[in-house]
């Protein structure tokens, strides 16, 4: 399992994809938990989720 603090995942999707491709720790992980993604309902999971992975999201409500 990997726990990643992304601080804006949308800006780092290329980096995440490269890490999955090239780093053993990423390739062999069964679960990746990514915090501080700064995602909202205007950003689809397909924009940030790496191919071949299921994405489960719990975005914060910005109005609260």
PQR file with spaces between the fields and no chain letter, atoms N, CA, C, O and H, PARSE charges and radii, in Angstrom:
ATOM       1  N    UNK     1       0.844   -1.173    0.000 -0.4000 1.5000
ATOM       2  CA   UNK     1       0.000    0.000    0.000 -0.0000 2.0000
ATOM       3  C    UNK     1       0.890    1.237    0.000  0.5500 1.7000
ATOM       4  O    UNK     1       1.890    1.300    0.715 -0.5500 1.4000
ATOM       5  N    UNK     2       0.511    2.211   -0.810 -0.4000 1.5000
ATOM       6  CA   UNK     2       1.213    3.493   -0.835 -0.0000 2.0000
ATOM       7  C    UNK     2       0.279    4.588   -0.340  0.5500 1.7000
ATOM       8  O    UNK     2      -0.898    4.616   -0.698 -0.5500 1.4000
ATOM       9  H    UNK     2      -0.302    2.159   -1.390  0.4000 1.0000
ATOM      10  N    UNK     3       0.799    5.480    0.475 -0.4000 1.5000
ATOM      11  CA   UNK     3       0.074    6.672    0.896 -0.0000 2.0000
ATOM      12  C    UNK     3       0.822    7.863    0.323  0.5500 1.7000
ATOM      13  O    UNK     3       1.990    8.089    0.639 -0.5500 1.4000
ATOM      14  H    UNK     3       1.755    5.457    0.767  0.4000 1.0000
ATOM      15  N    UNK     4       0.138    8.624   -0.525 -0.4000 1.5000
ATOM      16  CA   UNK     4       0.776    9.722   -1.254 -0.0000 2.0000
ATOM      17  C    UNK     4       0.054   11.023   -0.927  0.5500 1.7000
ATOM      18  O    UNK     4      -1.173   11.079   -1.009 -0.5500 1.4000
ATOM      19  H    UNK     4      -0.811    8.440   -0.782  0.4000 1.0000
ATOM      20  N    UNK     5       0.784   12.065   -0.560 -0.4000 1.5000
ATOM      21  CA   UNK     5       0.222   13.394   -0.374 -0.0000 2.0000
ATOM      22  C    UNK     5       0.528   14.168   -1.649  0.5500 1.7000
ATOM      23  O    UNK     5       1.670   14.563   -1.882 -0.5500 1.4000
ATOM      24  H    UNK     5       1.780   12.020   -0.493  0.4000 1.0000
ATOM      25  N    UNK     6      -0.490   14.383   -2.472 -0.4000 1.5000
ATOM      26  CA   UNK     6      -0.267   14.932   -3.813 -0.0000 2.0000
ATOM      27  C    UNK     6      -0.216   16.450   -3.865  0.5500 1.7000
ATOM      28  O    UNK     6       0.502   16.999   -4.700 -0.5500 1.4000
ATOM      29  H    UNK     6      -1.418   14.062   -2.283  0.4000 1.0000
ATOM      30  N    UNK     7      -0.950   17.148   -3.008 -0.4000 1.5000
ATOM      31  CA   UNK     7      -1.101   18.598   -3.104 -0.0000 2.0000
ATOM      32  C    UNK     7      -1.333   19.022   -4.552  0.5500 1.7000
ATOM      33  O    UNK     7      -0.458   19.607   -5.191 -0.5500 1.4000
ATOM      34  H    UNK     7      -1.533   16.702   -2.329  0.4000 1.0000
ATOM      35  N    UNK     8      -2.514   18.718   -5.050 -0.4000 1.5000
ATOM      36  CA   UNK     8      -2.985   19.028   -6.397 -0.0000 2.0000
ATOM      37  C    UNK     8      -2.645   17.909   -7.380  0.5500 1.7000
ATOM      38  O    UNK     8      -1.680   17.994   -8.140 -0.5500 1.4000
ATOM      39  H    UNK     8      -3.225   18.243   -4.531  0.4000 1.0000
ATOM      40  N    UNK     9      -3.444   16.886   -7.341 -0.4000 1.5000
ATOM      41  CA   UNK     9      -3.210   15.708   -8.177 -0.0000 2.0000
ATOM      42  C    UNK     9      -3.314   16.020   -9.666  0.5500 1.7000
ATOM      43  O    UNK     9      -2.549   15.478  -10.465 -0.5500 1.4000
ATOM      44  H    UNK     9      -4.227   16.817   -6.723  0.4000 1.0000
ATOM      45  N    UNK    10      -4.249   16.885  -10.048 -0.4000 1.5000
ATOM      46  CA   UNK    10      -4.433   17.161  -11.475 -0.0000 2.0000
ATOM      47  C    UNK    10      -3.153   17.685  -12.120  0.5500 1.7000
ATOM      48  O    UNK    10      -2.881   17.390  -13.284 -0.5500 1.4000
ATOM      49  H    UNK    10      -4.871   17.324   -9.399  0.4000 1.0000
ATOM      50  N    UNK    11      -2.380   18.445  -11.387 -0.4000 1.5000
ATOM      51  CA   UNK    11      -1.121   18.995  -11.915 -0.0000 2.0000
ATOM      52  C    UNK    11      -0.007   17.953  -11.948  0.5500 1.7000
ATOM      53  O    UNK    11       1.063   18.198  -12.505 -0.5500 1.4000
ATOM      54  H    UNK    11      -2.601   18.684  -10.441  0.4000 1.0000
ATOM      55  N    UNK    12      -0.263   16.777  -11.345 -0.4000 1.5000
ATOM      56  CA   UNK    12       0.803   15.784  -11.232 -0.0000 2.0000
ATOM      57  C    UNK    12       0.436   14.434  -11.848  0.5500 1.7000
ATOM      58  O    UNK    12       1.040   13.420  -11.498 -0.5500 1.4000
ATOM      59  H    UNK    12      -1.132   16.577  -10.892  0.4000 1.0000
ATOM      60  N    UNK    13      -0.528   14.401  -12.745 -0.4000 1.5000
ATOM      61  CA   UNK    13      -0.938   13.122  -13.333 -0.0000 2.0000
ATOM      62  C    UNK    13       0.175   12.498  -14.168  0.5500 1.7000
ATOM      63  O    UNK    13       0.333   11.277  -14.162 -0.5500 1.4000
ATOM      64  H    UNK    13      -1.019   15.225  -13.029  0.4000 1.0000
ATOM      65  N    UNK    14       0.947   13.308  -14.884 -0.4000 1.5000
ATOM      66  CA   UNK    14       2.067   12.763  -15.668 -0.0000 2.0000
ATOM      67  C    UNK    14       3.128   12.150  -14.764  0.5500 1.7000
ATOM      68  O    UNK    14       3.685   11.095  -15.069 -0.5500 1.4000
ATOM      69  H    UNK    14       0.819   14.300  -14.889  0.4000 1.0000
ATOM      70  N    UNK    15       3.400   12.816  -13.657 -0.4000 1.5000
ATOM      71  CA   UNK    15       4.381   12.297  -12.703 -0.0000 2.0000
ATOM      72  C    UNK    15       3.895   10.985  -12.087  0.5500 1.7000
ATOM      73  O    UNK    15       4.678   10.048  -11.928 -0.5500 1.4000
ATOM      74  H    UNK    15       2.948   13.673  -13.409  0.4000 1.0000
ATOM      75  N    UNK    16       2.621   10.915  -11.743 -0.4000 1.5000
ATOM      76  CA   UNK    16       2.062    9.691  -11.177 -0.0000 2.0000
ATOM      77  C    UNK    16       2.146    8.548  -12.186  0.5500 1.7000
ATOM      78  O    UNK    16       2.531    7.434  -11.830 -0.5500 1.4000
ATOM      79  H    UNK    16       1.986   11.676  -11.872  0.4000 1.0000
ATOM      80  N    UNK    17       1.793    8.813  -13.424 -0.4000 1.5000
ATOM      81  CA   UNK    17       1.863    7.776  -14.463 -0.0000 2.0000
ATOM      82  C    UNK    17       3.296    7.295  -14.675  0.5500 1.7000
ATOM      83  O    UNK    17       3.533    6.099  -14.844 -0.5500 1.4000
ATOM      84  H    UNK    17       1.480    9.717  -13.713  0.4000 1.0000
ATOM      85  N    UNK    18       4.244    8.220  -14.665 -0.4000 1.5000
ATOM      86  CA   UNK    18       5.655    7.840  -14.829 -0.0000 2.0000
ATOM      87  C    UNK    18       6.132    6.995  -13.648  0.5500 1.7000
ATOM      88  O    UNK    18       6.865    6.023  -13.833 -0.5500 1.4000
ATOM      89  H    UNK    18       4.050    9.192  -14.527  0.4000 1.0000
ATOM      90  N    UNK    19       5.722    7.360  -12.454 -0.4000 1.5000
ATOM      91  CA   UNK    19       6.114    6.581  -11.278 -0.0000 2.0000
ATOM      92  C    UNK    19       5.538    5.170  -11.343  0.5500 1.7000
ATOM      93  O    UNK    19       6.219    4.210  -10.982 -0.5500 1.4000
ATOM      94  H    UNK    19       5.127    8.150  -12.304  0.4000 1.0000
ATOM      95  N    UNK    20       4.300    5.031  -11.794 -0.4000 1.5000
ATOM      96  CA   UNK    20       3.678    3.715  -11.926 -0.0000 2.0000
ATOM      97  C    UNK    20       4.439    2.875  -12.950  0.5500 1.7000
ATOM      98  O    UNK    20       4.601    1.666  -12.783 -0.5500 1.4000
ATOM      99  H    UNK    20       3.746    5.811  -12.087  0.4000 1.0000
ATOM     100  N    UNK    21       4.895    3.523  -13.990 -0.4000 1.5000
ATOM     101  CA   UNK    21       5.628    2.814  -15.049 -0.0000 2.0000
ATOM     102  C    UNK    21       7.029    2.397  -14.626  0.5500 1.7000
ATOM     103  O    UNK    21       7.485    1.307  -14.973 -0.5500 1.4000
ATOM     104  H    UNK    21       4.764    4.505  -14.126  0.4000 1.0000
ATOM     105  N    UNK    22       7.712    3.254  -13.882 -0.4000 1.5000
ATOM     106  CA   UNK    22       9.146    3.072  -13.674 -0.0000 2.0000
ATOM     107  C    UNK    22       9.578    2.686  -12.262  0.5500 1.7000
ATOM     108  O    UNK    22      10.701    2.217  -12.079 -0.5500 1.4000
ATOM     109  H    UNK    22       7.342    4.139  -13.600  0.4000 1.0000
ATOM     110  N    UNK    23       8.726    2.869  -11.268 -0.4000 1.5000
ATOM     111  CA   UNK    23       9.144    2.581   -9.896 -0.0000 2.0000
ATOM     112  C    UNK    23       8.477    1.314   -9.376  0.5500 1.7000
ATOM     113  O    UNK    23       7.252    1.190   -9.404 -0.5500 1.4000
ATOM     114  H    UNK    23       7.814    3.250  -11.417  0.4000 1.0000
ATOM     115  N    UNK    24       9.281    0.385   -8.906 -0.4000 1.5000
ATOM     116  CA   UNK    24       8.783   -0.899   -8.409 -0.0000 2.0000
ATOM     117  C    UNK    24       7.760   -0.710   -7.287  0.5500 1.7000
ATOM     118  O    UNK    24       6.766   -1.435   -7.235 -0.5500 1.4000
ATOM     119  H    UNK    24      10.276    0.486   -8.883  0.4000 1.0000
ATOM     120  N    UNK    25       7.987    0.251   -6.393 -0.4000 1.5000
ATOM     121  CA   UNK    25       7.071    0.481   -5.277 -0.0000 2.0000
ATOM     122  C    UNK    25       5.665    0.822   -5.761  0.5500 1.7000
ATOM     123  O    UNK    25       4.680    0.419   -5.144 -0.5500 1.4000
ATOM     124  H    UNK    25       8.794    0.840   -6.435  0.4000 1.0000
ATOM     125  N    UNK    26       5.572    1.551   -6.847 -0.4000 1.5000
ATOM     126  CA   UNK    26       4.273    1.929   -7.404 -0.0000 2.0000
ATOM     127  C    UNK    26       3.658    0.754   -8.159  0.5500 1.7000
ATOM     128  O    UNK    26       2.470    0.471   -8.003 -0.5500 1.4000
ATOM     129  H    UNK    26       6.373    1.879   -7.349  0.4000 1.0000
ATOM     130  N    UNK    27       4.453    0.074   -8.969 -0.4000 1.5000
ATOM     131  CA   UNK    27       3.942   -1.047   -9.778 -0.0000 2.0000
ATOM     132  C    UNK    27       3.430   -2.189   -8.912  0.5500 1.7000
ATOM     133  O    UNK    27       2.446   -2.839   -9.265 -0.5500 1.4000
ATOM     134  H    UNK    27       5.418    0.304   -9.096  0.4000 1.0000
ATOM     135  N    UNK    28       4.078   -2.439   -7.795 -0.4000 1.5000
ATOM     136  CA   UNK    28       3.723   -3.592   -6.978 -0.0000 2.0000
ATOM     137  C    UNK    28       2.663   -3.284   -5.923  0.5500 1.7000
ATOM     138  O    UNK    28       2.228   -4.190   -5.213 -0.5500 1.4000
ATOM     139  H    UNK    28       4.877   -1.912   -7.507  0.4000 1.0000
ATOM     140  N    UNK    29       2.244   -2.042   -5.808 -0.4000 1.5000
ATOM     141  CA   UNK    29       1.249   -1.678   -4.792 -0.0000 2.0000
ATOM     142  C    UNK    29      -0.137   -2.203   -5.173  0.5500 1.7000
ATOM     143  O    UNK    29      -0.564   -2.090   -6.322 -0.5500 1.4000
ATOM     144  H    UNK    29       2.597   -1.306   -6.385  0.4000 1.0000
ATOM     145  N    UNK    30      -0.818   -2.769   -4.205 -0.4000 1.5000
ATOM     146  CA   UNK    30      -2.198   -3.223   -4.417 -0.0000 2.0000
ATOM     147  C    UNK    30      -3.175   -2.067   -4.225  0.5500 1.7000
ATOM     148  O    UNK    30      -4.244   -2.036   -4.835 -0.5500 1.4000
ATOM     149  H    UNK    30      -0.471   -2.860   -3.272  0.4000 1.0000
ATOM     150  N    UNK    31      -2.797   -1.120   -3.373 -0.4000 1.5000
ATOM     151  CA   UNK    31      -3.651    0.030   -3.048 -0.0000 2.0000
ATOM     152  C    UNK    31      -2.782    1.277   -3.015  0.5500 1.7000
ATOM     153  O    UNK    31      -1.684    1.269   -2.459 -0.5500 1.4000
ATOM     154  H    UNK    31      -1.929   -1.145   -2.877  0.4000 1.0000
ATOM     155  N    UNK    32      -3.289    2.352   -3.620 -0.4000 1.5000
ATOM     156  CA   UNK    32      -2.663    3.666   -3.496 -0.0000 2.0000
ATOM     157  C    UNK    32      -3.698    4.603   -2.905  0.5500 1.7000
ATOM     158  O    UNK    32      -4.774    4.776   -3.478 -0.5500 1.4000
ATOM     159  H    UNK    32      -4.181    2.359   -4.072  0.4000 1.0000
ATOM     160  N    UNK    33      -3.392    5.208   -1.773 -0.4000 1.5000
ATOM     161  CA   UNK    33      -4.266    6.209   -1.166 -0.0000 2.0000
ATOM     162  C    UNK    33      -3.606    7.562   -1.395  0.5500 1.7000
ATOM     163  O    UNK    33      -2.460    7.781   -1.003 -0.5500 1.4000
ATOM     164  H    UNK    33      -2.518    5.068   -1.308  0.4000 1.0000
ATOM     165  N    UNK    34      -4.338    8.460   -2.029 -0.4000 1.5000
ATOM     166  CA   UNK    34      -3.771    9.772   -2.372 -0.0000 2.0000
ATOM     167  C    UNK    34      -4.571   10.844   -1.648  0.5500 1.7000
ATOM     168  O    UNK    34      -5.779   10.970   -1.847 -0.5500 1.4000
ATOM     169  H    UNK    34      -5.269    8.283   -2.347  0.4000 1.0000
ATOM     170  N    UNK    35      -3.884   11.621   -0.800 -0.4000 1.5000
ATOM     171  CA   UNK    35      -4.533   12.681   -0.035 -0.0000 2.0000
ATOM     172  C    UNK    35      -4.173   14.041   -0.617  0.5500 1.7000
ATOM     173  O    UNK    35      -3.269   14.164   -1.443 -0.5500 1.4000
ATOM     174  H    UNK    35      -2.903   11.518   -0.638  0.4000 1.0000
ATOM     175  N    UNK    36      -4.901   15.058   -0.166 -0.4000 1.5000
ATOM     176  CA   UNK    36      -4.670   16.436   -0.607 -0.0000 2.0000
ATOM     177  C    UNK    36      -4.687   16.545   -2.128  0.5500 1.7000
ATOM     178  O    UNK    36      -3.811   17.178   -2.717 -0.5500 1.4000
ATOM     179  H    UNK    36      -5.635   14.958    0.505  0.4000 1.0000
ATOM     180  N    UNK    37      -5.675   15.934   -2.760 -0.4000 1.5000
ATOM     181  CA   UNK    37      -5.752   15.940   -4.220 -0.0000 2.0000
ATOM     182  C    UNK    37      -6.271   17.266   -4.768  0.5500 1.7000
ATOM     183  O    UNK    37      -5.998   17.614   -5.916 -0.5500 1.4000
ATOM     184  H    UNK    37      -6.387   15.420   -2.282  0.4000 1.0000
ATOM     185  N    UNK    38      -7.006   17.992   -3.964 -0.4000 1.5000
ATOM     186  CA   UNK    38      -7.630   19.255   -4.334 -0.0000 2.0000
ATOM     187  C    UNK    38      -8.604   19.073   -5.501  0.5500 1.7000
ATOM     188  O    UNK    38      -8.774   19.980   -6.314 -0.5500 1.4000
ATOM     189  H    UNK    38      -7.228   17.709   -3.031  0.4000 1.0000
ATOM     190  N    UNK    39      -9.234   17.920   -5.582 -0.4000 1.5000
ATOM     191  CA   UNK    39     -10.207   17.657   -6.638 -0.0000 2.0000
ATOM     192  C    UNK    39     -11.593   18.130   -6.202  0.5500 1.7000
ATOM     193  O    UNK    39     -11.896   18.194   -5.011 -0.5500 1.4000
ATOM     194  H    UNK    39      -9.096   17.183   -4.921  0.4000 1.0000
ATOM     195  N    UNK    40     -12.422   18.459   -7.183 -0.4000 1.5000
ATOM     196  CA   UNK    40     -13.820   18.789   -6.923 -0.0000 2.0000
ATOM     197  C    UNK    40     -14.668   18.157   -8.014  0.5500 1.7000
ATOM     198  O    UNK    40     -14.143   17.454   -8.878 -0.5500 1.4000
ATOM     199  H    UNK    40     -12.176   18.407   -8.151  0.4000 1.0000
ATOM     200  N    UNK    41     -15.977   18.400   -7.983 -0.4000 1.5000
ATOM     201  CA   UNK    41     -16.869   17.736   -8.939 -0.0000 2.0000
ATOM     202  C    UNK    41     -16.709   18.233  -10.374  0.5500 1.7000
ATOM     203  O    UNK    41     -17.346   17.689  -11.276 -0.5500 1.4000
ATOM     204  H    UNK    41     -16.403   18.971   -7.281  0.4000 1.0000
ATOM     205  N    UNK    42     -15.884   19.242  -10.611 -0.4000 1.5000
ATOM     206  CA   UNK    42     -15.611   19.708  -11.978 -0.0000 2.0000
ATOM     207  C    UNK    42     -14.496   18.906  -12.651  0.5500 1.7000
ATOM     208  O    UNK    42     -14.268   19.049  -13.852 -0.5500 1.4000
ATOM     209  H    UNK    42     -15.366   19.684   -9.878  0.4000 1.0000
ATOM     210  N    UNK    43     -13.808   18.069  -11.889 -0.4000 1.5000
ATOM     211  CA   UNK    43     -12.705   17.255  -12.406 -0.0000 2.0000
ATOM     212  C    UNK    43     -13.142   15.799  -12.380  0.5500 1.7000
ATOM     213  O    UNK    43     -13.472   15.269  -11.320 -0.5500 1.4000
ATOM     214  H    UNK    43     -13.993   17.953  -10.913  0.4000 1.0000
ATOM     215  N    UNK    44     -13.146   15.153  -13.530 -0.4000 1.5000
ATOM     216  CA   UNK    44     -13.588   13.759  -13.593 -0.0000 2.0000
ATOM     217  C    UNK    44     -12.457   12.822  -13.169  0.5500 1.7000
ATOM     218  O    UNK    44     -11.278   13.164  -13.256 -0.5500 1.4000
ATOM     219  H    UNK    44     -12.877   15.583  -14.392  0.4000 1.0000
ATOM     220  N    UNK    45     -12.841   11.649  -12.714 -0.4000 1.5000
ATOM     221  CA   UNK    45     -11.852   10.653  -12.301 -0.0000 2.0000
ATOM     222  C    UNK    45     -10.971   10.239  -13.466  0.5500 1.7000
ATOM     223  O    UNK    45      -9.796    9.927  -13.275 -0.5500 1.4000
ATOM     224  H    UNK    45     -13.799   11.371  -12.643  0.4000 1.0000
ATOM     225  N    UNK    46     -11.530   10.232  -14.679 -0.4000 1.5000
ATOM     226  CA   UNK    46     -10.731    9.833  -15.847 -0.0000 2.0000
ATOM     227  C    UNK    46      -9.623   10.846  -16.160  0.5500 1.7000
ATOM     228  O    UNK    46      -8.646   10.503  -16.827 -0.5500 1.4000
ATOM     229  H    UNK    46     -12.484   10.485  -14.834  0.4000 1.0000
ATOM     230  N    UNK    47      -9.765   12.084  -15.687 -0.4000 1.5000
ATOM     231  CA   UNK    47      -8.720   13.090  -15.907 -0.0000 2.0000
ATOM     232  C    UNK    47      -7.502   12.849  -15.030  0.5500 1.7000
ATOM     233  O    UNK    47      -6.397   13.261  -15.384 -0.5500 1.4000
ATOM     234  H    UNK    47     -10.559   12.363  -15.146  0.4000 1.0000
ATOM     235  N    UNK    48      -7.685   12.191  -13.897 -0.4000 1.5000
ATOM     236  CA   UNK    48      -6.586   12.048  -12.943 -0.0000 2.0000
ATOM     237  C    UNK    48      -6.229   10.596  -12.638  0.5500 1.7000
ATOM     238  O    UNK    48      -5.135   10.319  -12.147 -0.5500 1.4000
ATOM     239  H    UNK    48      -8.582   11.856  -13.610  0.4000 1.0000
ATOM     240  N    UNK    49      -7.136    9.673  -12.923 -0.4000 1.5000
ATOM     241  CA   UNK    49      -6.892    8.271  -12.589 -0.0000 2.0000
ATOM     242  C    UNK    49      -6.038    7.579  -13.622  0.5500 1.7000
ATOM     243  O    UNK    49      -6.328    7.662  -14.815 -0.5500 1.4000
ATOM     244  H    UNK    49      -8.025    9.899  -13.322  0.4000 1.0000
ATOM     245  N    UNK    50      -4.994    6.901  -13.198 -0.4000 1.5000
ATOM     246  CA   UNK    50      -4.141    6.175  -14.137 -0.0000 2.0000
ATOM     247  C    UNK    50      -4.906    5.026  -14.794  0.5500 1.7000
ATOM     248  O    UNK    50      -5.789    4.434  -14.173 -0.5500 1.4000
ATOM     249  H    UNK    50      -4.758    6.834  -12.228  0.4000 1.0000
ATOM     250  N    UNK    51      -4.577    4.716  -16.025 -0.4000 1.5000
ATOM     251  CA   UNK    51      -5.221    3.610  -16.730 -0.0000 2.0000
ATOM     252  C    UNK    51      -5.005    2.310  -15.978  0.5500 1.7000
ATOM     253  O    UNK    51      -3.918    2.043  -15.466 -0.5500 1.4000
ATOM     254  H    UNK    51      -3.860    5.197  -16.529  0.4000 1.0000
ATOM     255  N    UNK    52      -6.053    1.511  -15.919 -0.4000 1.5000
ATOM     256  CA   UNK    52      -5.956    0.219  -15.261 -0.0000 2.0000
ATOM     257  C    UNK    52      -6.247    0.249  -13.776  0.5500 1.7000
ATOM     258  O    UNK    52      -6.196   -0.791  -13.120 -0.5500 1.4000
ATOM     259  H    UNK    52      -6.936    1.728  -16.334  0.4000 1.0000
ATOM     260  N    UNK    53      -6.551    1.418  -13.227 -0.4000 1.5000
ATOM     261  CA   UNK    53      -6.837    1.550  -11.804 -0.0000 2.0000
ATOM     262  C    UNK    53      -8.287    1.955  -11.594  0.5500 1.7000
ATOM     263  O    UNK    53      -8.857    2.686  -12.405 -0.5500 1.4000
ATOM     264  H    UNK    53      -6.592    2.264  -13.759  0.4000 1.0000
ATOM     265  N    UNK    54      -8.877    1.486  -10.519 -0.4000 1.5000
ATOM     266  CA   UNK    54     -10.199    1.938  -10.098 -0.0000 2.0000
ATOM     267  C    UNK    54     -10.003    3.139   -9.183  0.5500 1.7000
ATOM     268  O    UNK    54      -9.108    3.146   -8.338 -0.5500 1.4000
ATOM     269  H    UNK    54      -8.414    0.892   -9.860  0.4000 1.0000
ATOM     270  N    UNK    55     -10.839    4.144   -9.356 -0.4000 1.5000
ATOM     271  CA   UNK    55     -10.724    5.362   -8.569 -0.0000 2.0000
ATOM     272  C    UNK    55     -11.925    5.466   -7.644  0.5500 1.7000
ATOM     273  O    UNK    55     -13.069    5.378   -8.089 -0.5500 1.4000
ATOM     274  H    UNK    55     -11.566    4.138  -10.043  0.4000 1.0000
ATOM     275  N    UNK    56     -11.664    5.651   -6.364 -0.4000 1.5000
ATOM     276  CA   UNK    56     -12.701    5.882   -5.365 -0.0000 2.0000
ATOM     277  C    UNK    56     -12.404    7.230   -4.726  0.5500 1.7000
ATOM     278  O    UNK    56     -11.322    7.442   -4.177 -0.5500 1.4000
ATOM     279  H    UNK    56     -10.734    5.722   -6.003  0.4000 1.0000
ATOM     280  N    UNK    57     -13.371    8.140   -4.800 -0.4000 1.5000
ATOM     281  CA   UNK    57     -13.124    9.513   -4.354 -0.0000 2.0000
ATOM     282  C    UNK    57     -14.052    9.919   -3.227  0.5500 1.7000
ATOM     283  O    UNK    57     -15.193    9.465   -3.138 -0.5500 1.4000
ATOM     284  H    UNK    57     -14.250    7.968   -5.246  0.4000 1.0000
ATOM     285  N    UNK    58     -13.536   10.788   -2.368 -0.4000 1.5000
ATOM     286  CA   UNK    58     -14.333   11.461   -1.353 -0.0000 2.0000
ATOM     287  C    UNK    58     -13.852   12.901   -1.321  0.5500 1.7000
ATOM     288  O    UNK    58     -13.065   13.290   -0.458 -0.5500 1.4000
ATOM     289  H    UNK    58     -12.610   11.157   -2.441  0.4000 1.0000
ATOM     290  N    UNK    59     -14.336   13.688   -2.275 -0.4000 1.5000
ATOM     291  CA   UNK    59     -13.922   15.090   -2.382 -0.0000 2.0000
ATOM     292  C    UNK    59     -14.555   15.904   -1.251  0.5500 1.7000
ATOM     293  O    UNK    59     -15.658   15.606   -0.793 -0.5500 1.4000
ATOM     294  H    UNK    59     -14.976   13.372   -2.976  0.4000 1.0000
ATOM     295  N    UNK    60     -13.845   16.920   -0.822 -0.4000 1.5000
ATOM     296  CA   UNK    60     -14.404   17.846    0.174 -0.0000 2.0000
ATOM     297  C    UNK    60     -15.417   18.744   -0.500  0.5500 1.7000
ATOM     298  O    UNK    60     -15.298   19.061   -1.683 -0.5500 1.4000
ATOM     299  H    UNK    60     -12.949   17.163   -1.195  0.4000 1.0000
ATOM     300  N    UNK    61     -16.411   19.149    0.262 -0.4000 1.5000
ATOM     301  CA   UNK    61     -17.391   20.120   -0.214 -0.0000 2.0000
ATOM     302  C    UNK    61     -16.827   21.511    0.075  0.5500 1.7000
ATOM     303  O    UNK    61     -16.675   21.896    1.235 -0.5500 1.4000
ATOM     304  H    UNK    61     -16.508   18.891    1.224  0.4000 1.0000
ATOM     305  N    UNK    62     -16.520   22.258   -0.979 -0.4000 1.5000
ATOM     306  CA   UNK    62     -15.884   23.571   -0.819 -0.0000 2.0000
ATOM     307  C    UNK    62     -16.788   24.589   -0.148  0.5500 1.7000
ATOM     308  O    UNK    62     -16.312   25.608    0.351 -0.5500 1.4000
ATOM     309  H    UNK    62     -16.643   21.946   -1.921  0.4000 1.0000
ATOM     310  N    UNK    63     -18.096   24.322   -0.130 -0.4000 1.5000
ATOM     311  CA   UNK    63     -19.040   25.266    0.474 -0.0000 2.0000
ATOM     312  C    UNK    63     -19.135   25.131    1.982  0.5500 1.7000
ATOM     313  O    UNK    63     -19.758   25.968    2.636 -0.5500 1.4000
ATOM     314  H    UNK    63     -18.483   23.493   -0.535  0.4000 1.0000
ATOM     315  N    UNK    64     -18.530   24.098    2.548 -0.4000 1.5000
ATOM     316  CA   UNK    64     -18.611   23.903    3.997 -0.0000 2.0000
ATOM     317  C    UNK    64     -17.491   24.593    4.703  0.5500 1.7000
ATOM     318  O    UNK    64     -17.405   24.533    5.930 -0.5500 1.4000
ATOM     319  H    UNK    64     -18.024   23.419    2.017  0.4000 1.0000
